[in-house]
């Protein structure tokens, strides 16, 4: 199995028919869709594109199931087993039609709905995919136009982690944020409450930077430079109240190969949202060590290890502090 191959339990493709500023209609596929190799490739590619996209929104179902019925639809299919997958998909399309009708700038396309297993996770994936025209070579070596699904420009998609939902996780829905108007109507369709807690997201960002530094096997000086650059960038955004763009952060913090840092930010295990204002309290670990034991506490800049102001000897398991200030000397001598 390839890294991006997924086990498809159910799959259907319907169609949302809508022009911007126009009414919405739906065209439903009749009966179940065969799980062919072509269908497998499409789902694998779609899941890969979705996983690689940064700046997703994350949340949970809204409590109001009358106005946000997705939770009820999913429960009836997954828990109560009162409706089959085909009925679930039809109910979802009817609700998507209502939400698309309410958003003037929404446009139509093919709506792929799949229940997919990937490792221990059972997920419901929904994506609106449009067509584009490319070029193809015929058997007679002629160049012709060939329409195909434009997965690279995927803008409207979401995923419900059914496994996390059933175990009571805090967040189990994700969706592409993309353009604000499109993201909003699709978020409402999913019934997703995407409250973002800036402190938690900033802490996850700091974790992601640490994992990236480890994966790149950076030397201590290069690691410290990255962390200091990140601290300055995030501190400035936090001070100005500016929301964070993960794409822009990757360009600023790792300009020689920003796609590598984008990959770290896009790690689905991190579930890092974009668009939050960095919490300046949470970025201190980027440039400072802080630790405690039952009988002491210590805090110092990471750069102190490079300058020699602080030395850690792993063989004797000792931490040595140099250039002790006068007031601390006096306090220690009084003991």
N, C-alpha and C positions, 0 to 999 in steps of 0.2 A: 504494500500500500504506500503510495506517495505521500509526502507531508500534507498535501492539500486534497487528498481523496477522502470523501465522506460517505458514510452509509446512508442512503436515502430510503426512508420508510415510506413516504408518500410525496407525490409531486403533481402539481397542476399548473397550467399557464392559462390565465384569463386575459381579458383586454379591457383597459380603461380608455374610453373614447372621449376626448375633450381637447378643445382648443382654448388657448388663453382667452379669458373674458367670455367664454361660451359655456353652454350647459354640459353636463356630464352624463354619459351613458356607459353601460358595461356589456361586454360580449363574453359569455361563459362557455368554457370548453365542456363538451358533452362526455360524461363518463370519466373513468380513471385514465391517467396518462402512463403509457408503458415506460419502464425504467431502462431505457436503451443506453448503449455506450455514449451516444451523443448527449443524452440527458445527463449522464454522469459527468461528462466533461464540462457541460454548461454549469452545473451546480458547483463542481470543484473550482472552476474559474471564478464564479461569482463569489464564493466564500473567500477565495484568495484576495480578490479585489476589495471585498468588504473588510477583511482583516487588516489590509494594508492602509486603509484610509484613516487619517488622523482627525482629531477634533470631533469625535462622536459625542452624542448626548447619552447619559445613562440615568436610569431611574427604575420606577416600579409602577404597578397599576394604580390608577386613580381609584379612590374608594367609591365614587359615584358611578355605579354600573348602569344607571338609566341613561346618562349622557355619554358615558364611556363604556360601551358594552363589550369591549374586547376581552376583559377578564371573564365575563360570563360565558362568552363563546368558547374560550380556551378551557374553562373548567368543565363545561358540558361535554367537550370532546375528550380531554385528557383524564379527568378525575371521575366524572359521572358516567362517561362513555354513552351518553344519550344521543350523540350525533356522530356520524362518521366524518372522515376527513373531507370528503366532497361537500358535505353540508356545511362544515366549518368554513371551507374556502368560499362558498357561495355567500354565507352570512358576512364574511369579511369583505367581500367585493361590494355587497350592498351598502355596507357602512362606509367603505372607501369612496363610493360614488357620492354619498351624502357629504363627506368631508371635502372632497374635491370640488363639489358644487359650491361650497362656501368660500373657496379660495379662488379668486378670479385669475390669478397668475399660474395656477396649476395647469399642467398639460398631461395628455394621455400617454399610453404606451402599453407594453406587455407586462402583466403582473405575474411574477413567478412566486408561488407559495409552496414551500417545501418543509417537510418535517425531516430533520437531518440529525444523525448521530455522529459525533466526533469524539472518540475516546469515551469518557464518562459522561459527557454532556448530551442531552436530548434537547434540540432547539427547533423553534419554528422560525423560518426565515421568510421574509417578504421583501421583494424588490420590484421596483418599477423600472423596466429596461426599455430603451428606445432603440430605433434602428439608425444606422448610418450607411452611406454608400462607399464601398471600396472598389478596388480593381481586382480582376481575376483573369487568368489565361485559360482559354478554351482548349479543347482537344486539337483544334485546328490552329493553335498558337495565335489566336486573336485576343486582343485586349477588350474586355467588356466590363461594364459596371456590375457590381455584385453587392446587393444589400446584405447587411449582417448586423447582429446585435452589438451595440456600442457599450461594452462592459467597462472600458477604460474611462468613460464619462459618467459612470454611475453616480447619481445624485440623490436618489430616493430609495432608501432601503432601511430595514430594521430587523432586529432579531430578538426573540424572546427565549431566554434560557429556561426551558421547562423544568430542568433538574434543579436549578437554583431557586426557581419560584416555589417548587414543592417543598424544598427544605427550609423555606422562610428567609432567604437571603435578603439583605438590605436593598440591593439593586440587581435586577435580572433582565432588564430591557435595555437595549442599545439601539441607536438610530443615527444615521448620518445627519449632521447638522447643516452642512452646505449652505445654500441660500436661506435666509431667515424665513421668507414667506413659505417656501416649500417645506422646510423643516417643521414649521409650526403646524401646518395642516396634517402632515404625516405623523407627527407626535400625537396630535389629537386623535387620529385614526387608531394608533396603537394604544391609546388610553394611558400614555406614559406621563407620570409626574417626575420631572427631571430636576428636582431641586439639587443644586450644586453647592456643596460646602467647601468654600475656598481653602480653608485650613487643611482639610483632608486631601484635596486635590494637590495642594502645594507640597504636602508631605510625600505624596505618591510621585510627584515630579522629581523631588530630591532623591527618592529611592531609585527612580529610573535613571537618573544621571550617575548614581553610584554603580548600578549594574552595568551601564554603558562603559564606564571607566574600567571596570573589571574585565568586561568582554574584550575591550581593546588592548588589555594588558599594558596600560599606560605606566610609564615611569613616574615616580612620586612627584617630580617637578612638573611634568606635563599634566598629571592629574590635578595638582593644586592650581595650575593655571586655568584649567577648564572650570574648576569649581569656583575660583575667584571671578572668572568671567561671567559665569552663570549667576553668582550672587549679585554682582553689580547690575546685570541686566534685569533680573527679577526684582531687585530692590527698587530700581528706577520705575518699573511698571507699577509696583505696589504703591510707591509714593505718589504717583500721578493718577492712580485709580484706573489704569489702562488694562483692559482684558488681554490675556495671553493668547497668542496664536502659536500653536505647536510648530507649524511650518516655519514661521518667522524665527522662532527660537532656535530651531535646528540650523537655520542659515547663519544666525548670529553666533551661536556657541561653538559650532563645528563647521566652519565655512569651507574647509578643504574637502569634506565628504559629508555634506548635510544629510544625504540619504541614509547613512549609517545611524545617525542620531534619530532620524524620523522612525527608523525601524525599531529602535529602543522605546521611543515614545508610543509607538503603535502596538507594542506587545499586549496582546489581549488579556494576559494574566494581570497586567497593571490596571486595566480599565481606567485609563487616564482621559478625562474629559478636557476639552479646550474651552476657551472663552471665559475663564474665570480670572479675577484680579488676584495676583499672587499675594499670599498672606506673608508679610515680612517677618513674622515671628517664626515661621516654619523654614526659612531659608538659612538660618544661622548655622546649622550643621554643615553647610557647604564649605564654610571657612573656619569653623571652630570645633574643637573637641570638647565635649562636656561629659563627665562621668563621675560616679560616686561609689563609695564602698561604705560599710557600716561606720568607719571611723574617719573618713575624709571625703572631700569633694575637690574636683579640679576642673578648670576650664582654661583653654589656651587656643591661640590661632594655629591652624595647621601649618602656616608658614614658619612657625617657631621651630618645627622639626628640621626644616631646611637650613635655617639660620644658625642652628646650634644652641638657641636659647632654651630648648627643651630636648633632652636626649632620652630615648627609651632603649634600654639594654635588655633584649629578649633572653639572653643567657642567664643573667642574674635576676630577671623579672623586676627591674627597678626603673623608676622614672626620675630623672635628675633635672631640676630647674636651675637655670643660671640667671645672673643679673637680678638677684632678689632685691626688691626696693627697700629703702631705708625703714619705712614704717613697718614693713613686715619683719625686718631684722629685729627692730626694737620689740615688737610684740613677741617674737619667738624667744628673745633673750629674757623676757620677763617671766616666762614659764618656768 
